[in-house]
Amino acid sequence: MKFLLKKRKHQYYFAVSISLIVLFFIGYRLITNKITLEAERLVSEVVSQTVREKKNILQFDFNEFDKFISGAEKILEKGADLEESEFKNRLLFNSELAFSEEVIDVSFIYFLKENKVTYASFLGAEELEAKTLEKITVLKNENETFNTVLELNSITYYQKIITHQLPDGTMVIYGYNVNLLKYWNYFSQKYKGYGGYVIVTDKEGVCILHPDTSYIGKYEKSFFNNVTPSKIIKSFKVREAKNNQQIKSTVTSEYLNLEVLRYYNVLQVGKSELVLITSFPLNILIKESVNDIKQYLLWMSLLALLTFMLILGFSRSQLRSQHLRTLQYEQERKRLAISNEQYQQKNARLQLSQLRKKLNPHFLFNTLNSLHVLIGLDKTMSQQFVLKLSEVYRYLLKDREANFTTVKEELHFLEQYFFLQKIRFNNSINLSVTDRSEGKALLKKIPFLALETLIENAIKHNEITKKNPLFINVLIERDKIVVSNNYNPRKSKKEKSHGVGLSYLSNFYAFYNVTSFKTEVFDKNFKCYLPLLSK
């Protein structure tokens, strides 16, 4: 009888499982098409958003290049109202600003009268000056702006020029050359967007930006198999009126040799237009994305079905829960073991930090060098120097059961230590100690060598000169000591910093569960807050 019951139960489980599998495949078939269409729509929206983002980026960059032309145009408009020297100085300042841009190699100003140069300013490689002058002297138009892609000395430039005729007939030509290869390197490193690649051409179709730099400076007709640059520019205002609908077509990429979905846009740069082409590989981006979504859906559905069948087949879920609790207990035990190991490592680093402080050869060599110089200058002072040095090392080498000392002891040590540093730096370093606790904090505890660590840290990491001396203030309060110094970090670090000083103090307070220790840079001052311990 029990056998029959078990057999019926197994038959029931089997029937339920078969029914679930059949229902699964029916449901999967019904919803796959719907999900595929929705996925294609979402991917298309992502692609359109990517196109808009890249357009905004390039629109900003090329308008940044154009801002110097706009600035020069304003100066030229006011030229008749300015003295000649001020007029030229303003143009020269604008030209120098343009030349300071990383991707601009050449910036120039020419005053021509009867085709003779009456004034010139050329910033850039000397070998380019003659070729630049040769190209601009043929410009006859008055008050025009020109944007040209040209090659000089095997380098392709995007040249921007503005011409203006003064009342006396003098033709002023202002311009600069954007190095397109430099700009591509800048663009490709800074803007690493998802999918696709961008091409920028001028209104004639000459390439300005392309991931394959061999195309830059050339006209590639495959960019415009289905539409010409002039038609793209003409339709720009119409498309803007229709919520920025984009021209797109499916073509074979000359760069990837794959079928791509290509979007065409227009960049409005000052008074000129550029054509933006954004291409997305269909198989890689869209079709594979949809196929991935289908595959994820299938695997998720199979996983859900399998999970349900397992839950249905195994009735003793309590055993599984117990197993999970055992695993959690084991993970917790491992975590505690790792935490204990990390604590031991931190404690070892703390001890190592103290050892380095006690046996710091760099400090000893500096003090001996100072003593060597002082002996020949002031024998009385050199005797005091030796006494102070001996007191410093007596304090450093004194055995201690714990890693803390009293504020009073640390202040006395600081006095000796700073005397040695004062001899070395003279009036370039200054120390002031203020006790607001009225002596009530002197018997409280702080980490051993805490004040010396902060003074040494200030000396090591700040520029110290006669014009920019270092001012260190030690403020003693009832519950803490605030050590501050003017913050003037060194521009180049000659010494390697191992970062053990502040790490030592942080680990010390963490060991005693004190959380109020902190450092900050505020109002051009570096500050460190040392909590005082009662024990």
DRENBADREN-267454 format. One record per atom (N, C-alpha, C, O): x, y, z. Coordinates in steps of 0.02 Angstrom, whole numbers, plus 50000, padded with zeros to 5 digits. Each point is the difference from the previous one (the first is absolute). Layout:
N
XYZ...
//
This chain:
535
500424994050000499585006050000500445006350000499875004749963500664995450079500465005750003500355000949933500135005649978500034988749992500345000349935499555003449949500235004249960499124994050041499535003149953499945007550012499965003949953500024998050112499955007150016500625003849974499945005549972500644991750039500615003149977500015000549924500225005049971499534989649996499994999949927499545005549974500175003549952499244997250080499545005249978500295007050012499915004649960500454996150096500305006450016500525001949948500035005749977500394989450004500515001249949499675001549933500245004349962499224992150023499655001349937499715007250000499995003349948499774998950110499735006850006500565005249988499915004849963500664994050070500575004649990500205000149926500155005349973499874988849996500214999649930499515003849955500215003749956499144995350056499495003449960500045007650008499945003749952500164998450110500065007250013500615002849965499985005549971500574990850031500625002449968499915000649925500215005049970499494989849998499885000249928499555005949982500125003549951499364997550090499535005549986500365006750005499895004449958500554996450092500375006250008500465001349941500075005649976500254989150000500465000749943499615002149938500225004549963499204992350025499605001849941499765007250005500055003949952499694998050107499775006950010500575005049991499915005449973500674992650051500585004549993500155001549927500085005949982499964989049976500185001149930499455003849963500145004049956499224994750062499465003849969500065007350020499955004449957500144997050107500065006850024500625003549972499985005949982500564990450014500625002949973499915002149928500225005449979499444990349981499885001649930499565006249992500125004149956499384996650088499535005549995500325006750017499875005149968500554995050083500275006450024500665001849967500225005850005500124989449961500655001649970499955005549948500405004750000499114994749955499935005149948499875006950030500285005049978499294995250073499845006450032500635003050033500135005949992500244989950043500615002450034500535002149949500365004850011499674991549932500495001749948499865006949971500465004149992498904997349992499825006549974500165005650051500265005349982499584993350082500135005050051500755001150009500235005650010500164988949986500735000550007500295004149943500445004250010499324994549928500245003949943499845007450009500415004349982499004997250044499825006950012500455003350052500235005649991499914990750063500435002750053500715001049975500315005150015499954990049947500685000749973500035006049953500495003750000498984997149959499985005749954500005006650038500325004849979499324995450078500005006150041500695001350030500235005750003500104988950019500675000850028500485002749947500415004450013499534992949925500435002349945499865007449986500475003949992498894997950005499825007049986500275004650055500255005549986499704992350077500265004050055500765000749995500275005350014500064989249967500735000249991500195005049946500485003850006499134996149939500135004849945499935007150025500425004249985499064997250054499905006850026500565002050047500235005749999499994989550044500545001650047500645001749963500355004850017499814991149932500625001349962499955006649961500495003649993498914997949983499905006349965500135005850048500335004949983499394994750078500095005450049500735000950018500245005650007500124988850000500725000350016500385003649945500395004650013499504993249924500375003049944499785007249988500415004249982498944997150028499765006949993500375004750048500205005549982499894992150079500355003950051500745001049980500265005650003500074988949977500715000449985500145004749942500445004350005499184995149941500135004249941499805007250012500315004549972499194996750070499855006950018500545003050044500115006049999500224989750041500585002350039500565002349953500345005050014499764991349929500495002249951499795006649969500435004149982498924996950010499755005949964499995006350044499945005549974500124993750093499915005750044500545005449989499885005950013500724991949964500535005049989499855004149937500165006049998499524990949952499785003749941499465005050020500015005749978499524992150065499475004450023500305005950039499785005749992500724992850050500325005450038500365004949954499975006050010500374991349939500355004449952499515004249961500135005849985499294991349998499495003749963499765006150039499915005449972499994993750094499795005750041500545005450003499845006049999500794991850005500555004950001500035003949934500105006050000499824990349944500045003149934499445005049990500095005249968499314993350059499445004549993500135006750036499765005249978500614994450077500155006150038500675003149980500225004950030500104992449918500675002249981500035007449983500505003350015498984999249953500015007149979499985004750060500225005749995499524991950062499945004250060500604999450047500035003450051500454992349931500574998850044500635003049971500075000749939500405001050105500665002049977500344994049969499864994350018500595006949935500314994549963500374995250046499974993949990500395008750060500384995750045499544995650042500124994050009499345009050017499534996150041499644994849956499894994350022499935007749917499684995449953500444993949987499764994350003500885006949984500454994449987500124995850062500034993949996500025009450062500114996350062499414995350016500104994450024499305008049963499424995850013499994993949953499874994450022500275006849915500044994449953500564995150019499914993949996500665008950025500574995750019499834995950062500174994150003499495008950045499804996350060499524994349982500064994450026499475007049930499534994849978500384994449963499844994150008500655007849952500404995149963500404995650047500054994049989500245009050063500384996150049499554995250039500204994450015499185007850000499534995550033499854994049956499994994350024499915006849911499874994549954500594995249998499924993950000500695008949997500604995949994500124995850063500324994849998499415007650059500104996350062499594993550003500134995750042499385003649913499614993949997500444994249977500425000949955499494993350075500444994349987499984997749927500514997949973498905002649995499934997249933500115005349945499964998449941500185007850078500135005349950500755000949993500345001950048499934996849891500725000249988500235006949975500585001950010498985001749957500205006349968499475005350013499404998649995500825007550020499545005750007500355006149970500585001350013499045002549946500345005349963499555006149991499384999550001500955006349989499675006449984500425003449946500615000550007499065001849940500355003749947499605006249982499394999849994500975005849998499725006249974500295000949930500605000649992498974999549956500225000649932499745006549970499415001750007501035002049961499795006049964500334999949932500615000149994498964999749956500244999449931500434993849992500535000149968499224994350064500334993449997500694999850032500404995549987499765009650055500635000150036499854999450075499545003150025500864992850009499914998950071500265005950039500605001549998498955002050038500215005750041500074998250074500335003550038499364991049981500064997550069499864992550000499554997749965500844998650074499914992750002500144997350069500465002450034499164992849986500124996150062499864992749984499444998349983501074997550023499924992949983500244995950059500585000550021498984995450005500174995550056499964992849974499474997849978501094998750025500014993149975500684998549969500465003950005499594990149963500624997949969500205004849944499595001849959501055000250040500235004949952499914997649928499865004049956500234989450032499954997549932499295000549971499904999249940499605002150103499325000749976499815007249983499495001249968500935003650052499825007149993499955001949926499535003349979500974994749982500005002049929499414996949963499695003449959500174990350056499444996749965499335003150021499545000549959500415001450104499385003150023499905006849966499455001549977501085002550019499955006649969499834999349926499625004049973500664990949994499874998949929499264998549987499735002249950499954994150096499314998149990499515005750016499475000549969500725003850079499515005150020500055006449958499535003949999501034997149967500065006149959499544999949940499875005249970499884989050012499544999549942499285001650020499575000549956500305000450109499335001550022499825007249981500345004750020499124996049943499805006649976499355002350033499835006049997499804989550032499355001850028500085004550060500484999450039499055005049969500005004650057499504997650053499444997949983500775002450080499564998350055499674993149990499394999450001501034995549990499764993149990500324995550053500525001550029499164992749981500274994850044500094993749958499544997849966501064999350038500164994149960500174994250046500345000950051499434993149931500184993850035500254995149948499634998049955501005000150051500314995949948500374994250031500325000750053499654993549914500424994350019500584999849952499904999549939500715001150087500595000249957500564996050031499994998450059500525000249900500584996150024500625004349993500155002749947500224997750109500635003750001500534995550032499904997650056500655001349908500554995750027499744993250023500174997750055499404999249904499724993350014499544999850060499864994650026499915011149998499535000450057499365003149975500015005249967499434991750049499355002649978499725004650053499954998350059499855007749919499745005150045499295002049980499804999649942499835002550107499355003249990500135007450013500055002250058499995001649887500205007150006499395004550002499544999449959500465005250090499465004850007500295007049991500485001950034499235002049921500265006649983499425005049997499464998449976500675007750048499535005549992500385005949969500555001650022499155001549927500305005949968499575006150012499394999650007500945006249997499645006250014500395005849971500615000550009499045003849954500335005849970499885006250042499445001850016501115001450003499965006150039499845006049954500084999549940499695006050089499825005949959500575002449955499875002849947500764996350074500565002449958500194995049946500505001049966499114993850026500134995149947500434994150022500114995449961500145004850101500414994550025499574993850011499465000350031500784993949943499654993750009500304996450061500604998550001498985000250050500224996350060499794992849992499414998649988501074996850019499864992849996500204996850065500585000350020498944996650014500124996750064499794992649992499494998549971500924997050056499814992949994500444995550041500475002250032499364991349967500394994950036499854993249970499494999049968500984996350043499954993249973499904995050056500404999650046499064996549949499864994650048500314993649973499834997849945500634999250093500314993749980499494994450008499824998250056499944999049888499444995250003500224993350030499594996750032501045001349960500224993850030500035000650076499814995450036500435010549988500005001250072499305000050028499874997250053499675006049909499315000150025499704993050001499634998450047500524997449903499744993250001500264996150062499624996550033501035004349981500274996650059499665002350064499844996050043500045010649962499655002850059499294997250003499774997950053499885002249891499294997949998499944992650017499574998050040500864997749930499944992850009500174997950071499744994950024500695008950011500184998250068499495002550050499864996750050499865009249938499555003050049499294997449993499654999150051500124999749888499304998149990499974992849973500014998949939499954996450106499954993049982499284997550010499864996350047499705006049909499294998350007499864992949978500424996749969498975001050047499804993249983499844999449926499585003749975500754991849989499824998149932500105005449949499985006050016500134991849922500035004649944500635004149996500415000150046499655003449898500565004649991499755006249962499504999649965500865006050042499785006249971500485002349945500604998850002499105004749948500375003249946499745007249997499405001150004501065003649988499805007049990500325002449935500604999049990499005004249966500265002949939499795007349996499555002250035500805001649922499765006849988499424999949950499794994649979499965011150001499415000149956500164997649930499544998849960501105000650024500204997249935500094992550003500094996849948499885000350112500084992850008500714997850016500144994050002500325010850009500694998250018500024997950073499735003450043500594990949971499994997050066500425004050050500585001849986499134999750072500345003550054500154995450059500515000750033499044994549979500084995350057499804993149977499464999149971500974995950043499864993149980500444995450043500575001750013499164992450009500424995550040500604997349962500514998350031499455001449902500584998349960500295006649974499735003149954500834999050076500265006749985500235000849928500135005749979499934988849983500195000749929499465003449959500145002649946499244997650080499455003349964499995007550013499705003749961500624998650093499975007150018500335004249947500574998749979499075006649999500255004449948499824997949930500185003449952499454990950040499834997549934499245000049991499625000050048500185000049889499294999349983499864992749985500314997249954499254999650083499824993049989499274999749980499555001150042500324997449895499305000349976499564994650030499395000649998500924994150030499584994850031499645002550062499524996950023500715008850006499645003050057499315002349979499535000350040500415001449895499385003249977499704996249941499825003049949500134990350057499724996049946499265001749988499785000049943499855001450110499285001049995499795007350005499445001649982500995002650042499825007050010500635004349997500534997850023499425008249950500585004449992500045004750060499505001250033501105001649981500065004750056499545006049994499725002350049500205000349889499575005849992499284998550017499665004250030500094989949952499314998150016499914999250076499485001850027501034995550005499974999150073499955006950034499595000950046500815003849931500005006750031499345003649986499735003350044500014996049893499385003349983499414997450041499555003750020500464989749993499444997050037500065000850075499564997950038500995005249985500125000550072499465004150035499744997850052500105008149921499505004250032499314996749999499615000750048500234995749898499364996549997499964994550053499484999250033501074997149975500004994650049499985002750071499714996950044500605009049967499975003150066499285001750018499804999350057499815002949893499305001750012499574993950015499455000550027500804993649954499634993850012500324995950056500124994049992500025009350064500274996750059500664996449986500134994650027500285008549932500684997549988500004992849973500424996050021499135002349934500014993449969500644999449959500205004649965500114989650040500664999249970499974996249934499614995449992500825006849960500074996349938500424993850014500535000450032499244993849946500394993950011499924995449941499505000249964501014995550027499974995149945500454994250019500445000550043499454993949922500414994050011500484999449942499804999649943500865000250073500524999849948500544995150023499994997550056500495001449900500594995950017500575004750019500195004349961500074994950099500515004550026500664999149962500234994449991500065011249987500664999849968500544998550051500554998049982499305003050082500494999250054499984992850029500524996950007498885000750008499934993350031499864994549948500074994150015499735008049924499794995349949499414995750024499964994049985499605009150053499414996750027499395004349985500065005949985499354991050018499385003749992499895004350062500004997450056499905009149934499915004650057499375004249990499785001249944499955000950112499455004950000500315006950010500325001350051499595003049899500365006349999499525005850010499505000749964500655003650087499605006050015500375006249975500615000650009499015004049960500295006249974499715005950040499405000550009501055003950014499805005950036500425005949977500484999249962499345006750062500375006149983500225003450065499615000950046501035001049957500265003850056500025007349979500345001849951499315002450085500005007249985500575003150040499965000850061500585001149904500605002750032500075007349978500225001449944499595003250100500025007149981499555001249940499404998550002500895004249945499615001549939500074994549948499745000749945500604993850071500114994649953499684993650025499804999550058500174995549897499714993650018500504994449986500395000449953499584994550088500384993949990499524994149999499465000450030500724994449934499574994049995500264994750048500594998350000498964999250043500174994850048499684993449977499404999749988501024995150006499764993449980500174995250057500584999250018498914997550009500094995150054499794993249975499434999149978501024996050026499864993349972499994994850056500415000150045499104995249949499934994650049499964993449963499564999249957500884996050057499974993449967499344996550018499844999150058499784999049890499354997050012500064993350035499664998750050500774996949924500064993350029500265000150071499774996250042500715008449970500315000150067499555003550050499904997450055499845008349926499645004150049499274998150007499764998850056499875000949888499284999350004499794992649999499664997650045500554998849902499774993149994500274995750057499634996050029501015004949987500284996050055499695001950066499914995750043499935010849966499685002150063499324996650007499834997750055499785002149891499354996850002500084992550012499634997150040500854999949926500114992850010500224998550072499814994950029500605009649998500214999150070499405000250046499944996150047499605008749940499405000550043499584993749994499754997550051500184999849888499634993749992500334994350039499674996150034500995003749961500364994650034499945000750076499904995150035500165011249990499935001150072499304997950023499924997050053499575004749906499324998250018499914992550003499694997350045500604999249906499954992749999500334997050061499724995650033500895006849983500354997150057499645001650065499964995850045499795010349961499645001850061499364995850008499844997950055499815000949889499394995950003500164992850017499664996950041500875000549928500204993150017500224999450073499854995150034500505010049989500224999950070499415000250047499984996550051499525007749932499415000350042499624993450000499764997750052500194999249889499654993549995500384994750040499694996050036500965003849956500394995050035499965000950075499954995250038500075011249984499945001450072499334997650028499974997150054499505004349908499344997850023499954992450004499714997350047500584999349903499974992650001500414997250058499804995150031500775008049983500404997650056499645001050067500014995650043499665010349963499625001250062499434995050006499844997650055499845001049888499454995350001500244992950015499664996350035500935001949940500264993250010500294998850069499974994450026500305010750005500314999150066499555003150054499955006150004499754989850035499525002450050500335002150065499715003750040500914993949971500315001650064500405006549995500624999850000499045005749995500335006549993500375002050064500465004149999499334993050058500325001750063500744998249999500425003550028499734990849940500704997749996500415005049959500585001550017499125001149930500345004949959500145006550039500535002949995498974999250044500085006050041500564999050051500405004550013499624989550016500534998550049500695000249967500495002450029499534995249910500635000049963500225007249986500595001650005498935002649977500175007049987500255003550063500485003949998499194994550059500245003050063500714997850017500405003950025499754989749960500674997550012500515003749956500555001850023499274999449914500445003649955500125007150025500565002649999498905000750024500075006850026500455000250061500415004550008499524990450036500434999650059500734999349979500455003150030499684992849919500684998949977500295006449969500585001750011499015001849950500235006249971500165005250053500495003749995499084996750057500125004650055500654998450037500385004450018499734989049991500614997950034500625002049959500505002350027499464996849907500565001949957500105007650001500565002450001498875001349999500055007350001500365002450064500415004549998499414992450060500315001850063500754998449999500415003750026499754990549942500704998149996500405005049958500565001950018499135000349926500335005049957500075006650037500525003349995498954998750042500035006350037500554999950052500365004950010499714989450024500534999350051500695000549968500465003150027499614993949914500635000349965500165007249979500575002350006498915001249969500105007049981500205004250060500425004549994499274994150064500185003850061500744998950018500365004650018499854989049977500704998550016500475003749952500525002550020499274997849915500425003549952500055007450016500535003049996498895000050022500005007150017500435001350061500375004950002499594990750047500395000850061500754999549984500415003650028499754991849926500704999349981500255006349964500565002350011499015000449945500195006149965500105005850049500445004249991499144996050061500065005350051500684999550035500345005050010499854988950008500644999050033500585001849954500505003050021499434995249915500515001649951500065007649992500565002649994498875000850006500005007249995500395003250057500405004649990499484992950071500375002750058500754998849994500415004250016499764989849959500714998449993500335004749951500575002250010499084999449936500275004649951500105006950030500495003449986499034998650057500065006650032500625000250045500355005050003499774989550033500565000150047500674999949964500495002950023499534993749920500644999149966500025003849934500304997649952499405008250045499945003849938500695002849980500215005050029500144991849924500685002449982499985006749965500475003950005498994997549959499965006449963500035005950048500355004949987499294994650070500015005450049500705000750030500245005650009500084988850006500665000250030500505003349952500405004250021499574994049914500475002949952499885007649993500485003849996498904998350004499855007149994500275003950060500295005349992499614991950069500245003450060500765000350003500295005050021500044989649957500734999950000500275005149949500515003350013499154997349930500215005049951499935007150029500445004249991498994996950044499905006650031500535001350053500265005650005499924989250035500525000850051500685001549969500385004150025499764992549919500645001149965500075007449980500545002950009498935000049965500015007049980500045004650061500365005050000499274993250053499945004250059500665000550038500155005250030500244989449971500634999950039500465005549976500335003350040499694997849894500455005249974499745007150009500375004849992498984995850027499705006750006499915002250072500145005850017499644989650026499825002050068500114994050046499594995450003500975004750033500174994250042499524999350059499834994550019499955011250009499534999650056499344996949978499714995750034500055006549909499384997349974500074992649981499534996150009501065002049965500114993049981499994995550062499784994349997500485008350061499974996150061499274998850022499824994550020499785010849976499284999250015499684995149951499574996050019500645004349919499734995649948500134992650018499564995849994501065002850028500184993150018499584997750060499764994350001500155010250049499604998150059499274998649980499704995150023500035009149934499314998949978499944993549961499514996350008500995002249949499994993949961500034993950044499664995049987500745005450066500054994350046499344999050037499794994350012499875011250008499364999450033499474996949954499584996150021500455005849915499534997249951500084992449995499514996350003501115001449989500104992949991499914996150066499834994150000500295009350057499854996750064499254998850005499784994850026499835009949951499274999350001499774994549951499564996050015500765004049925499814995249949500154992850020499624995449986500965003750049500234993250016499754997550067500174994550021499445009550013499744998050065499504994349992499545000549959500534994250080499544994349997499325001950027499955003550051499534994349915499325001550021499584993749997500054996149953499535003250097499564994150001499415000949953499744995149973500055010950016499435001449955500225005349949500545002950006499034998349945500185004649947499745007050012499885003749952500024998350112499785006850012500425003350054500364996750038499595009849964500395004050048499575005850022499455001149973500795002850077499605005750023500115006049954500505000549965499025004050037500065006149960500605004150022500365002949959499764997250107500565003850027500664997449972500425003949977499674989450025500624997149974500075001449925500555001749977498914997649987500045001049928500165007349982500365001349952499375003450087500155007149988500735001550015500325003849963499954993250091500715001150016500444997249944500495003249980499334990949996500384997049944499945004449938500495001049964498905001650023499905004249941500445006250002500245002349948499875000550112500425005950007500714998549977500315003949964499964990150058500684998249980500034998649924500465002249966499044994250010499994998049930499965006149954500355000549950499215004350069499915005849957500625004550002500155003449951500204996750106500635003850004500484997749944500325004149967499724989250024500454997249949499765002149930500415001849958498944997950031499735001849934500085007549988500115002149943499845001950109500065007349994500715001949977500095004549960500404991950066500695001249979500074998549926500355003649964499314991250013500044997949930499665005049953500275001849948499125000450071499605004249955500015007550018499745004149963500574997650095500045007050022499295002950008499584996950031500305008949941499345003350009499484997749950499455002849996500714992049965499524997549950499474995650032499494998549968500614999450095499484996250034499875003350068500475002650032498914997349989499815003150063499504995650036499584996749969500485003150097499564995850041499715004150057500365003750034498994995649976499675003150057499594994750037499664996049969500385004150098499634995250041499545004150047500245004350036499124994249963499505003550041499624994950041499724995249974500275005850093499654995450045499365003350026500025004350044499434993649928499355002650023499714995950057499485001750029500854992749986499744995750053500225002350070499804997150050500635008149952500265002550063500384994650038499954999550061500424996449903500414994850029499634993650017500324995250022499025004549969499624994050018500084994349951499844994350016500425007149924500094994849950500704997149999500134995249964500335007650077500714998049995500124992850021500474996849976499115000650070500114993150024499594994949961500034994150015499595008149937499624995349958500474996949948500565002349990499194992449977500434995949957499865001549926499435001449980501104998149981499955000249927500494994849973500424997650037499535000549899500474995149972500725002450005500155006049992500284989450020500725001450003500235002949934499854997249947500515008450056500275003549942499455003149956500125001349941499284999850086499455002849960500175006949974499925001449941500315003150104500155006849979500595000249952500005003849951500514992250063500584999849956499804997549930500255002449950499304992750049499774997249936499675005449958500125000549940499465003650091499645005249963500475005649979499935002749945500554999250098500485005149981500434997649941500115003749952500134990150054500414997349946499604999449935500265001349946499114996950060499554999549942499925006849965500005000549939499935004850102499925006749972500645002249964499975002949946500614995650083500645001949970500114996249935500255002749951499574990850050500144995749943499575001749939500244999549944499145002450068499535000549944499845007149978499585001049956500755004150073499855006949981500625003549974500564998650021499335006149932500545004249976500205005050055499575003550027501074996649991500235004550054500555004549971500544997749982499305008750014500485004949976499965006250044499565000650043500915004149946499985006250039499375004049983499715003350043500084996549893499405003749981499374996550022499495003250014500544990249990499414996150021500184995650059500074993949993500015009250066500194996050059499434995550022499425000949982500774994150059499514995350027499825002150071500445000950042498914999949971499755001850066499624994150029499514997749971500714999950086499694994250032499715002350067500355003250040499024995249972499675001950062499764993750037499704995649970500455004150094499784994450043499525003050051500215003850044499164994449951499485002650044499774994450047499724995049977500395005950089499834994950049499335001850032499935005450030499594990249964499355000950032499904994350051500434995650006499025004550029499914995050054499924992949974500204995350033499505004049907499874993249975500394998349937499954994449976500425010449997500364998649938500565005149989500035005250032500424993049922500525004549977499905000949925499934995249962500065011150017499935001549929500675002749974500245005150022500044991249930500645001949970499845002349929499714996349961500485009950022499855002749933500615003449971500445002350036499584997949898500535003649965499725002649934499534997249972500785008350004499795002649934500184994849947500544997150001498985001849953500054994549952500285002649934499665003649963500974994650023500335002049938500384994049973500624999850005499024995249966500324993649982500555000849949499995004449956500504991350051500575000149954499764998249929499574995749991500725007649960499824998649931500324993549976499704996349961500915002350062500334993749982500284996950063500355003350039499504990349971500224996650061500664996549987500034995249961500505007250071500654996849992500054993850043500354995249982499315004750074500034994450046499394995649991499455002449987500644991250019499444995449998499635000250067500314999650053499035001049943499595000150061499674993250008499624997949956500524998750099499704993350012499335000550034499664994950008500135011150012499335000950029499914996650067499444998450019501125000650019499944996450063499825004650058499734997750051500405008849943499885004650056499285000450019499814998250056499775004349898499285000750015499684993150008499534999350038500724995749924499724993250008500134997450070499574996650029501025004949999500164997950068499515003050050499744996550044500135010049949499535003350046499294997349992499654998950050500145000049888499324997549987499924993050030499494998550032501014997249958499964993150027500015000150077499674995950032500725008849996500045000450073499315001450029499774996550045499895008749930499345001850027499494994649984499554998850041500514998049901499534994649984500084994250049499514996750018501115002150005500124994650048499625001450065499764995350032500205011149988499655001750062499275002249987499685002850045500074995849895499305001549982499835007450008499455001850020501035002649963499895007250001499885002349928500444999149957498985003850030499805001749932500075007449983499875002049943500345002150105500015007249988500665002449970500095006049988500394989549999500615002049967499855001449927499674995949967500565009750007499895001649929500505005249976500315003550040499764997049894500405005149968499585003349946499544997049973500625009350012499635003549948500425005849974500455002550033499394999549905500295006049971499435005049993499534998949962500525006750075499465004950002500295007049998500445001850040499325002249914500205007049994500775000749995500305004050036500004991949920500724999949987500414998350062500565002450008499154993550037500364997650059499884992650008499444997549991501094998950025499944992950016499914999350076500405002950038499094993549984499874999250071499944992650018499744996049962500525002450097499934993350027499745000550072500265003950040499234992249975499695000050066500204993750038499834994549981500555006550075500244994450040499584999650064500085004350044499484990749962499614999350062500474998250059500494996549990499355006050070500394998550060499684994150036499394999650006501044995950018499774994050036500125001050075500505003050020499044994550020500065000750073500434994650030500325001050052499684993049917500374994550032500745000249985500374995750022
//
